Amino acid sequence: MLELLELVQRKNWEALILNIGIDKISFFTSDLYLPMDDLAKARKEDPNKYLIGIGQSKQAVIRNSQDAVTLAANAAWQILDEKERQSIDLILFGTESGVDNSKSAAVYLQSLLGINAQASGVELKQACFGLTAGIQLAMGHIALHPKSRVLLVGADIARYGIKTAGEPTQGGGAVAMIMSANPRILKINPESAHLTKDIMDFWRPLYRSEALVDGHYSSQEFIDFFQSTFQQYSAKTGQGLNDFAALIFHLPYTKMGLKALRSVLEEAPDDQIAEGLLARFEDSRQLNREVGNLYTGSLYLSLLSLLQARSLREGDQIGLFSYGSGAEGEFYTGEVVQGYERMLDTSVSEQLRQRKPVSVTEYEEIYRSFMAAQPSDFVTDYQNDPARFALKGQKDQQRQYVERKD
């Protein structure tokens, strides 16, 4: 009898881990943007170098009254109600734009959103890989606690500096998700393939607010990591390109994902499969083209963009490739849930359409106005920020946040 009970419990547990995934998803970015053709002209470059060469149309211009915490709060607010705030028992915050070397951004977020005090939370850092690490941690947590609801966010501001090689790949924003058992958007499969290498393709020393990057080296490592993890996953599972409705990517700039996808399309069984994967990739990069680099949230903005195209069907398998410089890469998969369309936020496209363009001069002024790492008090331009949550500034070396109530 005991053996039978253990068998039943094991089968129930195995069934559970095959039905964990993303139940809700939302996105937030600044209300300001810079047209990439304007930036190209100011930098005396052919606009097609940016529009086609790196695959970007617009770049989010983040106000000095936004940081990783407020971006995350503005994204997560859209998928929370009072019941959700009381139900969440874990907050996983992926970022490489942390606001404190000790205190977790998850604690600030928990307070701003009014999430119950019994929930635990941590900040996860490994370049752009942090949110994917959170996905895997949430999978294990929910398997142990089937009624759990986990809030995950990836929030960052990509800064390389004015008139630098990385300037066209700046951007910022946040993606927020709720993960649970019996998800209503995407079931995440437990198998994955991972690769870690100690390399210096992108890094940001503690004394800098802007990243250092070896662009060509990083791009090649991105492709190599994708090929390696995809091949590893295929060897584990026996699955190939014909098993996927879509392959989506972390997109530091959208042409990067296209290069990685093309690097494996020669293995496609026929042209129809290759053309289908290319078409779905185009769907997945539309939102990223309008925003720029999100760092930790980038892959999941690709997912949201793909889902919003509403071309997927129940049971379609999506392959997701996550890459964080320094470097970690992971390839894993998920299956689309019937009725996923009903769970999508229809206001994302409208939010992007309502943004205001800024000139290159205005963008440079905003960029230079950010609060530096300093002991003195500071006040941001928060009064002109229409977002619900904003950074008011710093007083007595403590960050001050403000919420604009409805």
QUIGIRA-V54299 format. One line per field, one symbol per residue. burial: 1 if it has 9 or more other ideal C-beta (glycine too) atoms within 8 Angstrom, else 0. A space follows every 50 residues. Layout:
# QUIGIRA-V54299
burial=???
This chain:
# QUIGIRA-V54299
burial=00000000000010011111111111111111111111111000001011 10011101111111111111111111111100011001111111111110 00011111110110100010111111111111111111101110000111 11111111110000011111111111111110111111101110100010 11110000011010001110111011111101110000001001111111 11111111111011100100001101110110111111111111111111 11111111100100011111111111111111111110010011100100 11001011010111011000100000000111001010111111000011 110000
